[in-house]
Amino acid sequence: MLSRTTFWSAVRKRPAWALLPIFESGLLNFIRDEPYLKLQYWALTGKELHLDPPITFNEKIAWLKINDHRKIYRTLADKFLARDFVAEHLDRTWLVPLLGVWKRTSDIDFSTLPDRFVLKCTHGYGGTVLCRDKDKLNISEAEAILQKTLGTDFYARSREWAYCNALPKIIAESLIDDGGGARPADYKFMYFNGRVEFVCISRSLGDFSSGTVSFYYPDGRPAPFKRVDYPECPPCQRLPEQFERMKAAAETLASAADVPFVRIDFYESGGHAYFSEFTFYPCGGSIFFDPPIYDKILGDMLSLPPHRD
């Protein structure tokens, strides 16, 4: 989440961003999906959202939110339910060890958790608590973060259908690091209609509000575009040991899901590859590409299905 200073600095450059807190407040929830997304897209980008027909990648992601309502989206967007899907189509060695599942923050017995763990809600994004030393954990602060996320309707906020009528829970998993205490890099495989076309490598700078992002082709060559809102990662000296296995696993999972687009995230620690999550609507369908033409180029790669509920 942006700090207040950073937010208002951004508003000075793009005044329509002053509307964004209104979308998050729920005051506009009464608006139907299509006009809501068009208004939100204009506020975010200053551009018109074309949906008849959609052309760019961002437009097609918006179209999928409105028109492709398969049950599999809800299953895989749930971080707890997705684990069984991964175990079925790969195996459980790909899963980070599960330490607990709860419906309420008050149900969590912190005394039973190890010294290092991760707490996160099963729906939506953000609100993750990383604990590297339980003796230093502010439990009240952690519960407040989780409670706020539990109460967030991520479908209403950006009409991401996979979160519609979600039944959120809290899960605890083992904390996996890069061997030096830092979060390992995320390897995000972008699957378009049958194959991985790009890999987004993301490295956190310590929390979830800052980091670096770069795009690569599946063979490791740098892709000729980037995101405007994130600095690029340092040049990739070598791909991780498990890269090819992660890519094959992404294709296996995406094929089993049978969806036109999905981003499947993994990370590697100690020579072991772990599944992270499924993402169907990257950045809510408002990625700022540089150069901008790549919004159209990626859009051309994505063939939409017939309208289906």
C-alpha positions in Angstrom: 0.0 0.0 0.0 1.3 3.5 -0.9 2.2 5.9 1.9 0.1 9.0 2.2 3.0 11.1 0.9 3.6 8.8 -2.1 -0.1 8.7 -2.9 -0.6 12.4 -3.0 2.6 12.8 -5.0 1.1 10.4 -7.5 -2.2 12.3 -7.5 -0.4 15.5 -8.5 0.9 13.8 -11.6 -2.4 12.0 -12.3 -5.3 13.8 -10.6 -7.8 11.0 -11.4 -5.9 8.8 -8.9 -7.7 10.8 -6.2 -10.7 8.5 -7.0 -8.9 5.3 -6.2 -9.7 5.4 -2.4 -13.4 5.6 -3.4 -13.2 2.4 -5.3 -11.6 0.7 -2.3 -14.2 2.2 0.1 -17.0 0.2 -1.5 -19.1 3.3 -2.2 -19.3 2.3 -5.9 -20.2 -1.3 -5.3 -23.7 -0.7 -6.7 -22.3 -0.1 -10.2 -22.5 -3.0 -12.6 -19.2 -4.7 -13.5 -18.6 -3.3 -17.0 -19.2 0.4 -16.2 -17.3 0.0 -13.0 -14.3 -1.4 -14.7 -14.4 1.2 -17.4 -14.5 4.0 -14.8 -11.7 2.3 -12.7 -9.5 1.8 -15.7 -9.9 5.4 -16.8 -9.0 6.6 -13.2 -5.9 4.4 -13.2 -4.6 4.9 -16.7 -6.4 7.9 -18.2 -7.4 5.7 -21.1 -10.7 4.3 -22.3 -11.3 0.6 -21.7 -12.4 -1.1 -25.0 -14.3 -4.3 -24.5 -16.2 -4.7 -27.8 -13.9 -6.1 -28.9 -11.0 -6.0 -26.4 -7.6 -5.7 -28.1 -4.8 -5.2 -25.5 -3.7 -7.5 -22.7 -5.3 -5.3 -20.1 -8.6 -5.1 -22.0 -8.7 -8.9 -22.4 -8.1 -9.4 -18.7 -11.1 -7.1 -18.0 -13.2 -9.0 -20.5 -12.3 -12.3 -18.7 -13.4 -10.8 -15.4 -16.8 -10.0 -16.9 -17.4 -13.0 -19.2 -15.5 -16.1 -18.1 -16.9 -17.4 -14.9 -15.7 -21.0 -14.6 -15.7 -22.5 -11.1 -12.1 -23.5 -11.5 -11.1 -19.8 -11.1 -12.6 -19.7 -7.6 -10.8 -23.0 -6.6 -7.4 -22.0 -7.8 -7.6 -18.4 -6.5 -8.1 -19.8 -3.0 -4.6 -20.3 -1.6 -5.8 -23.2 0.6 -7.9 -25.0 -2.0 -5.2 -24.6 -4.7 -2.9 -26.8 -2.7 -5.0 -29.9 -3.4 -5.0 -29.1 -7.1 -1.2 -28.8 -7.1 -0.9 -32.1 -5.2 -3.2 -33.8 -7.6 -1.5 -32.7 -10.8 2.1 -32.5 -9.5 2.7 -33.9 -6.0 2.9 -32.6 -2.5 6.6 -32.0 -2.6 5.8 -28.8 -4.5 3.8 -27.4 -1.5 5.2 -25.3 1.3 4.5 -27.2 4.6 1.2 -26.2 6.0 1.1 -25.3 9.7 -2.5 -24.4 10.3 -5.8 -23.2 8.9 -8.3 -20.9 10.8 -11.5 -18.9 10.1 -10.8 -16.1 12.6 -7.7 -14.4 13.9 -8.9 -15.3 17.4 -8.6 -19.0 16.6 -4.8 -18.8 16.0 -2.8 -20.3 18.8 0.6 -18.6 18.3 2.2 -20.8 20.9 1.9 -23.9 18.6 3.7 -22.2 15.7 7.4 -22.5 15.1 9.8 -19.6 15.4 9.6 -18.8 11.7 6.4 -18.8 9.7 4.1 -17.0 7.2 0.5 -16.0 7.9 -1.8 -15.1 5.0 -5.4 -15.0 4.0 -6.6 -17.4 1.4 -8.4 -14.9 -0.8 -7.2 -11.8 -2.6 -3.7 -10.3 -2.1 -1.7 -8.4 0.4 -2.1 -8.7 4.1 0.7 -11.2 4.5 2.6 -11.5 7.8 6.2 -12.7 7.7 7.6 -13.9 11.0 11.3 -14.5 11.2 11.5 -14.5 15.0 8.4 -15.3 17.0 9.9 -13.6 20.1 9.9 -10.3 18.2 6.5 -10.7 16.6 3.9 -8.1 17.5 0.9 -10.4 17.7 -1.7 -7.6 18.0 -0.3 -5.9 14.9 -0.3 -9.2 13.0 -3.9 -9.9 13.9 -4.9 -6.4 12.8 -3.3 -6.9 9.4 -5.0 -10.3 8.9 -8.4 -9.0 10.2 -8.4 -6.1 7.7 -7.6 -8.5 4.9 -10.2 -11.0 6.0 -12.8 -8.3 5.8 -11.8 -7.1 2.3 -14.1 -8.0 -0.6 -11.5 -8.3 -3.4 -14.2 -9.0 -6.0 -16.0 -5.7 -5.2 -12.8 -3.8 -5.2 -11.7 -4.7 -8.8 -14.4 -7.1 -10.0 -12.0 -10.1 -10.1 -14.5 -12.8 -10.5 -12.3 -15.5 -9.0 -12.9 -13.8 -5.6 -16.7 -13.5 -5.9 -18.4 -15.0 -2.8 -15.0 -16.1 -1.5 -15.0 -17.8 2.0 -11.7 -16.4 3.4 -9.5 -18.3 5.9 -6.1 -17.7 7.3 -3.3 -20.2 6.7 0.1 -20.6 8.2 3.0 -22.0 6.2 6.7 -22.5 6.9 8.8 -19.5 6.1 11.0 -20.3 3.1 14.0 -18.0 2.4 16.9 -17.8 0.0 19.3 -19.3 2.5 20.5 -15.9 3.7 17.3 -14.8 5.5 15.8 -12.8 2.5 12.7 -13.7 0.6 13.6 -15.8 -2.5 12.8 -14.4 -5.9 9.4 -15.2 -7.4 9.4 -16.9 -10.8 6.0 -16.0 -12.4 5.2 -18.1 -15.5 2.8 -16.3 -17.8 0.7 -19.0 -19.7 -1.2 -18.0 -22.8 -3.5 -20.5 -24.6 -1.3 -23.6 -24.2 2.2 -22.4 -23.5 4.4 -20.3 -21.3 5.3 -17.1 -23.3 7.1 -15.0 -20.6 8.5 -15.3 -17.2 8.3 -12.4 -14.8 11.1 -12.5 -12.1 10.2 -10.5 -9.0 12.5 -9.8 -6.1 11.3 -8.3 -2.9 13.3 -5.6 -1.1 12.1 -6.8 2.3 8.4 -6.2 2.4 5.5 -6.4 -0.1 5.4 -2.7 -1.1 8.8 -2.5 -2.9 10.9 -4.7 -5.1 12.2 -5.2 -8.6 10.4 -6.8 -11.6 11.8 -8.0 -15.0 10.4 -10.0 -17.9 12.2 -12.8 -19.7 11.4 -15.2 -22.5 11.1 -18.9 -21.3 14.7 -19.6 -22.4 16.0 -16.9 -20.1 16.6 -14.1 -22.6 15.5 -10.7 -21.4 12.1 -9.6 -22.9 12.1 -6.2 -24.6 9.5 -4.6 -22.2 9.2 -3.7 -18.6 6.8 -2.3 -16.0 6.7 1.4 -15.6 5.9 1.2 -11.9 8.8 -1.0 -10.8 12.6 -0.9 -11.3 14.0 -3.8 -13.2 15.9 -6.6 -11.5 19.7 -6.7 -11.8 20.7 -8.6 -14.9 20.0 -12.3 -14.5 23.4 -14.0 -14.3 21.9 -17.5 -14.5 18.6 -19.2 -14.2 17.9 -21.1 -11.0 18.7 -24.8 -10.8 15.0 -25.7 -10.8 13.9 -23.3 -13.6 13.1 -26.0 -16.2 11.2 -28.0 -13.7 9.2 -25.0 -12.6 8.4 -24.1 -16.2 7.2 -27.7 -16.9 5.2 -27.7 -13.7 3.5 -24.4 -14.7 2.5 -25.8 -18.1 1.2 -29.0 -16.4 -1.0 -27.0 -14.0 -2.2 -24.5 -16.6 -3.1 -27.3 -19.0 -5.1 -29.0 -16.2 -6.8 -25.8 -15.3 -7.8 -25.3 -19.0 -8.0 -21.5 -18.9 -6.9 -19.0 -21.6 -4.5 -17.1 -19.3 -3.0 -17.7 -16.0 0.2 -16.7 -14.2 1.6 -19.4 -12.0 4.2 -18.4 -9.4 7.0 -20.5 -8.0 10.2 -19.9 -6.0 13.3 -21.9 -5.3 15.1 -22.4 -2.0 18.0 -24.7 -1.3 17.7 -26.3 -4.7 14.0 -27.1 -4.0 11.1 -25.6 -6.1 7.9 -24.5 -4.4 4.6 -23.6 -5.7 3.4 -20.1 -4.7 0.0 -19.2 -6.2 -2.2 -18.8 -9.3 -2.9 -15.3 -10.6 -5.6 -14.7 -13.2 -5.8 -10.9 -13.3 -2.2 -9.5 -12.9 -2.4 -6.0 -11.3 -6.1 -6.2 -11.7 -5.7 -5.8 -15.5 -3.9 -2.4 -15.3 -0.3 -3.1 -16.0 1.7 -0.1 -17.2 4.0 -1.5 -20.0 7.1 0.2 -21.3 7.0 0.5 -24.3 3.2 0.7 -24.3 2.9 -1.3 -27.5 3.5 -4.4 -25.5 0.1 -4.1 -24.1 -1.2 -4.8 -27.6 1.5 -7.4 -28.4 0.6 -9.5 -25.3 -3.0 -9.0 -26.1 -2.5 -10.5 -29.5 -1.1 -13.7 -27.8 -4.3 -14.1 -25.7 -7.2 -15.8 -27.6 -10.4 -15.4 -25.7 -13.0 -18.1 -25.2 -16.7 -17.8 -26.0 -18.7 -16.0 -23.4 -19.4 -18.5 -20.6 -20.7 -18.6 -17.1 
